Amino acid sequence: MMKIAVTSASGQLGAAIVKALIQEIGEDEVIAIARTPEKAKHLGVEVRKGDYNSPEDLEIALNGVDKVLLVLGMDEPQKRIQQHRNVIEAAKQNGVAKLVYTSIVGDEVNTAFSPIVQSNRQTEEDVRASGLQWVIGRNGIYIEPDLEYIDSYVKEGEIRNCAGEGKCSYTSREELGFSYAQMLLDDTHNGNTYNLVGEAISQKELAAYINQVYKTNLKYTAVSTEEYKKERQAALGDFMGTIIAGIYEGINNGVNDVPSDFQKASGRLHKSPLAMIEAYHQNHPTS
C-alpha cells in the first residue's frame, strides 16, 4: 500500500486533488490533512490534523506517508515560507519519498501580487533543496472566481478590471486536481517544474464565453490599475484589494500568458476556457 497525503485538504484545491486521487487509486491510500479535520470529513478518506504553524502536528500527520502534496498556504507571504518549511521538514523526518508542491505563475517584481509570487519561488527553492524527489506545478489563475461572481457581473452589466488587452491562461481547480494526481503517481515527472495553465484569453474573450454559456450580455471595461485598486480596496479592504489589483496588473503586463505544460504533466490536453465554463455551469445550475 502506498500512502499519499494532501495538505490543506479542506480547501477547494486540496479537496479537488483528493477527489482526483480517489478516482485513480481509491480512498484507502489517500490521507487528507487539515487544520480543522471536521472540515475534510466529507472527502471520505482518513483525515489527520495538520496545522502549517505546528511542526508537531505535521510530524504526526505525515507518519507512514510515502508521498506528500503540499498545497501553498494562504497566510501573508513571509509567514508562508516558514509554514511550508514546516511541512518539508516533517516530510524529511518521516522518510517521505516524494514531495509535490502547488506553486503559482506570476511576476516576481513588478506588481502588488509579486511578494506572494516571491514567497512561492522561495518554497520552490526549498523543495528542490530538500533531498526528496520532487515535482512543482505553477498554477494559472482559477476561472471559478469569475463564475462565482457572475450575479454581481450581471447586476453591473460588465466585467471591470485593469487587465486591459492582456491575456490570461486560465485553469480550474478540477483540471489542477487531475494534473496533480498524475504528477504524484507517475514518477517520470520527478525533477520537473510545470506551468499548469490552459489557453490564454483576453478579458473580452472571457466575457464572450460567459455570455455564450450563461446567456448574459456582459461587456468588458478596462480601467487603470490605480482606479481598479481603489475600487477593490473599498470593496475588500486594503490588503486583499491591493492583491487582486496586482493580479490583474500582472495579466495586463503579460505575465499570465505563459506556455502550458499541462499535457506533459497530465497526459491529456487542458480543457478549453469554454469547456471549463460549461462544466462549472452544469455543476452549479443555480448560478
Secondary structure, DSSP 8 states (H G I E B T S, - for coil): ---EEETTTTSHHHHHHHHHHHHHH-GGGEEEEESSGGGGGGG-SEEEE--TT-HHHHHHHTTT-SEEEEE---S-HHHHHHHHHHHHHHHHHTT--EEEEEEE---SSSSTTHHHHHHHHHHHHHHHTSSSEEEEEEE--BSHHHHHTHHHHHHHTEEEES-TT-EEE-B-HHHHHHHHHHHHH-GGGTT-EEEE---EEEHHHHHHHHHHHH----EEEE--HHHHHHHHHHHH-HHHHHHHHHHHHHHHHTTT-----HHHHHSS----HHHHHHHHHHHSTT-
